[in-house]
Amino acid sequence: MTRTMHNTIADLRAQVAALHSELTRNNLVVWTAGNVSARVPGEDLLVIKPSGVSYDELSADAMVVCDLDGNLVEGDRRPSSDTAAHAYVYRHMPEVGGVVHTHSTYATAWAARGEAIPCVLTMIADEFGGEVPVGPFALIGDDSIGRGIVETLRESRSKAVLMRNHGPFTVGKDARSAVKAAVMVEDVARTVHLSRQLGEPVAIEPADVDALYDRYQNVYGQGAQQ
């Protein structure tokens, strides 16, 4: 491994460790559940949280490096039980640089119902480009979850999928973007749930969804082209 690559991985270890604190700060996980991973640019490698380790212990040194088959390459702890799913996403979605999984309360409640979150808020249109879809039920341990994520997201503009009876997985151009999507999917899951207590929420017209999504993705913010 070159010195440059060693430094890149060290930086990613620190970033991924720090991003896990966003999961706890936003109340998206409990105990040791959930995980953040990042693709190592230019290499068939990913950095991910180790399995069953307390969030208080998640230092940069605790992070592990795996290949895109989920095999441990660097580190002295067993990788997350969701590593095979993350690795499958990276193998089949080259545009993805970060993957996050949580069991956040409201998004997971929608997953338990096997129901997509409808596009009834501008925030949903902005971030997800339409409804937040539901993926199939899959057992943990191999790449079945990853296959379900990829198959579902390939048919959608969404950065989030609600894996049925399991919980949300989100993707992004990097790990920070995937964490943002995880925070936002929980927020909209809660708001739409509350709106249903008052009556049936009103869907946004598809043309308006397209316009909102295009503006948010290409105009909104300081880095966009003006």
C-alpha positions as CSV (number, residue, x, y, z in Angstrom):
1,M,0.0,0.0,0.0
2,T,1.4,3.4,-1.0
3,R,1.9,6.2,1.6
4,T,-0.8,8.2,-0.2
5,M,-3.3,5.4,0.0
6,H,-2.4,4.8,3.6
7,N,-3.1,8.4,4.4
8,T,-6.4,8.3,2.5
9,I,-7.6,5.3,4.5
10,A,-6.5,6.9,7.7
11,D,-8.5,10.0,6.8
12,L,-11.5,7.9,6.0
13,R,-11.2,6.0,9.3
14,A,-11.4,9.3,11.1
15,Q,-14.3,10.5,9.0
16,V,-16.4,7.4,9.4
17,A,-15.7,7.2,13.2
18,A,-16.9,10.9,13.5
19,L,-20.0,10.4,11.4
20,H,-21.2,7.6,13.7
21,S,-21.6,10.3,16.3
22,E,-24.2,11.9,14.0
23,L,-26.3,8.8,14.3
24,T,-26.4,9.0,18.0
25,R,-26.8,12.8,18.1
26,N,-29.8,12.5,15.8
27,N,-31.3,9.6,17.8
28,L,-31.1,7.2,14.8
29,V,-29.6,4.2,16.6
30,V,-29.7,2.5,20.0
31,W,-27.0,0.4,21.7
32,T,-24.6,-0.9,19.0
33,A,-27.1,-1.1,16.1
34,G,-26.5,0.8,12.8
35,N,-23.4,1.5,10.8
36,V,-21.7,3.9,8.4
37,S,-19.3,3.0,5.7
38,A,-17.2,4.8,3.1
39,R,-15.7,3.6,-0.2
40,V,-12.0,4.1,-0.5
41,P,-11.5,6.1,-3.7
42,G,-9.7,4.3,-6.5
43,E,-9.6,1.0,-4.6
44,D,-11.9,-2.0,-4.2
45,L,-12.0,-1.3,-0.4
46,L,-14.4,0.2,2.1
47,V,-14.1,1.4,5.7
48,I,-16.8,0.4,8.1
49,K,-17.7,0.1,11.8
50,P,-16.8,-3.1,13.6
51,S,-19.5,-5.4,14.8
52,G,-21.2,-5.0,18.2
53,V,-18.9,-2.2,19.5
54,S,-20.3,0.6,21.6
55,Y,-20.6,4.0,20.0
56,D,-18.5,5.4,22.8
57,E,-15.6,3.2,21.6
58,L,-15.7,4.1,18.0
59,S,-12.3,5.7,17.4
60,A,-10.6,6.0,14.1
61,D,-8.4,3.1,15.1
62,A,-11.5,0.9,15.8
63,M,-12.7,1.2,12.2
64,V,-12.0,-1.8,9.9
65,V,-11.1,-2.0,6.2
66,C,-12.7,-4.6,4.0
67,D,-12.6,-5.5,0.3
68,L,-15.7,-5.4,-1.8
69,D,-16.5,-9.0,-1.1
70,G,-16.7,-8.1,2.6
71,N,-13.4,-9.8,3.6
72,L,-11.4,-8.1,6.4
73,V,-8.2,-6.4,5.0
74,E,-7.1,-4.2,7.8
75,G,-8.1,-4.0,11.5
76,D,-8.2,-6.4,14.4
77,R,-12.0,-6.6,14.9
78,R,-14.8,-8.4,13.1
79,P,-16.6,-6.1,10.6
80,S,-20.2,-5.1,11.0
81,S,-22.8,-7.8,10.3
82,D,-24.1,-5.6,7.5
83,T,-20.7,-5.5,5.7
84,A,-21.8,-7.9,2.9
85,A,-24.8,-5.6,2.1
86,H,-22.6,-2.5,2.0
87,A,-20.0,-4.3,-0.2
88,Y,-22.7,-5.4,-2.6
89,V,-23.9,-1.9,-3.0
90,Y,-20.4,-0.6,-3.7
91,R,-19.8,-3.4,-6.3
92,H,-23.0,-2.7,-8.2
93,M,-23.5,1.1,-7.7
94,P,-20.1,2.7,-8.6
95,E,-21.5,6.2,-8.1
96,V,-22.1,5.5,-4.4
97,G,-19.3,6.6,-2.0
98,G,-21.1,6.1,1.3
99,V,-23.7,3.7,2.8
100,V,-25.6,4.1,6.1
101,H,-27.9,1.7,8.0
102,T,-30.0,2.7,11.0
103,H,-33.0,1.4,12.9
104,S,-34.4,4.9,13.4
105,T,-37.9,4.7,14.9
106,Y,-40.3,6.2,12.4
107,A,-38.5,5.0,9.2
108,T,-38.3,1.5,10.7
109,A,-42.0,1.7,11.5
110,W,-42.8,2.3,7.9
111,A,-40.5,-0.6,7.0
112,A,-42.4,-2.8,9.4
113,R,-45.6,-2.0,7.5
114,G,-43.9,-2.6,4.2
115,E,-45.1,0.7,3.0
116,A,-43.3,3.4,1.0
117,I,-43.3,6.9,2.4
118,P,-45.4,9.0,-0.1
119,C,-44.1,12.2,-1.7
120,V,-46.3,14.6,0.2
121,L,-43.7,17.1,1.4
122,T,-41.3,19.3,-0.6
123,M,-38.5,17.9,1.6
124,I,-39.2,14.5,0.2
125,A,-39.2,15.7,-3.3
126,D,-36.0,17.7,-2.7
127,E,-33.9,15.0,-1.2
128,F,-35.5,11.7,-2.5
129,G,-37.0,12.8,-5.8
130,G,-40.3,11.0,-5.1
131,E,-41.5,8.4,-2.6
132,V,-39.1,6.6,-0.4
133,P,-39.4,3.0,-1.7
134,V,-39.7,-0.3,0.2
135,G,-37.2,-3.1,-0.5
136,P,-37.8,-6.8,-0.1
137,F,-37.4,-8.8,3.1
138,A,-33.9,-10.3,3.3
139,L,-32.0,-12.2,6.0
140,I,-28.9,-10.7,7.5
141,G,-25.5,-12.3,7.0
142,D,-24.9,-12.5,3.2
143,D,-25.4,-10.1,0.3
144,S,-29.2,-10.6,0.1
145,I,-29.9,-7.3,1.7
146,G,-27.5,-5.6,-0.7
147,R,-29.2,-7.2,-3.7
148,G,-32.5,-5.8,-2.4
149,I,-31.1,-2.3,-1.9
150,V,-29.6,-2.2,-5.4
151,E,-32.6,-3.6,-7.2
152,T,-34.9,-1.1,-5.4
153,L,-32.8,2.0,-5.8
154,R,-32.0,1.3,-9.5
155,E,-35.7,1.9,-10.1
156,S,-35.8,5.2,-8.1
157,R,-34.1,8.5,-7.6
158,S,-34.3,8.0,-3.9
159,K,-31.1,7.9,-1.7
160,A,-33.0,5.8,0.8
161,V,-34.8,2.5,0.8
162,L,-36.9,0.9,3.6
163,M,-35.9,-2.7,3.8
164,R,-39.1,-4.5,4.8
165,N,-39.2,-5.7,8.4
166,H,-35.7,-4.3,8.9
167,G,-35.1,-0.6,8.5
168,P,-33.7,2.2,6.3
169,F,-30.5,2.0,4.3
170,T,-29.2,5.2,2.6
171,V,-26.6,6.0,0.1
172,G,-24.7,9.1,-1.1
173,K,-21.8,10.3,-3.1
174,D,-19.8,10.1,0.1
175,A,-20.4,8.9,3.7
176,R,-21.5,12.3,4.9
177,S,-24.2,12.6,2.2
178,A,-25.5,9.1,3.2
179,V,-25.7,10.2,6.8
180,K,-27.6,13.3,5.8
181,A,-30.1,11.1,3.9
182,A,-30.5,8.9,7.0
183,V,-31.3,12.0,9.1
184,M,-33.7,13.3,6.6
185,V,-35.6,10.0,5.9
186,E,-36.3,9.7,9.7
187,D,-37.5,13.3,9.8
188,V,-40.0,12.9,6.9
189,A,-41.1,9.4,8.1
190,R,-42.1,11.1,11.4
191,T,-43.8,14.1,9.8
192,V,-45.8,12.0,7.3
193,H,-46.9,9.6,10.1
194,L,-48.1,12.6,12.2
195,S,-49.9,14.1,9.2
196,R,-51.8,10.8,8.8
197,Q,-53.2,11.2,12.3
198,L,-55.0,14.4,11.0
199,G,-56.2,12.9,7.7
200,E,-54.9,11.8,4.4
201,P,-51.8,13.8,3.2
202,V,-52.0,15.3,-0.2
203,A,-49.5,14.0,-2.8
204,I,-47.3,16.5,-4.8
205,E,-47.9,16.4,-8.5
206,P,-45.2,14.5,-10.4
207,A,-44.2,17.6,-12.5
208,D,-43.7,19.6,-9.3
209,V,-41.7,16.8,-7.8
210,D,-39.4,16.9,-10.8
211,A,-39.0,20.6,-10.5
212,L,-38.3,20.6,-6.8
213,Y,-35.8,17.7,-7.1
214,D,-34.0,19.5,-10.0
215,R,-33.7,22.8,-8.1
216,Y,-32.6,21.2,-4.8
217,Q,-30.0,19.0,-6.5
218,N,-28.6,21.6,-9.0
219,V,-29.3,25.1,-7.7
220,Y,-29.8,25.0,-3.9
221,G,-26.8,25.7,-1.7
222,Q,-23.4,27.4,-2.0
223,G,-21.7,24.9,-4.2
224,A,-24.4,24.8,-6.9
225,Q,-24.0,26.3,-10.4
226,Q,-25.8,29.7,-10.5
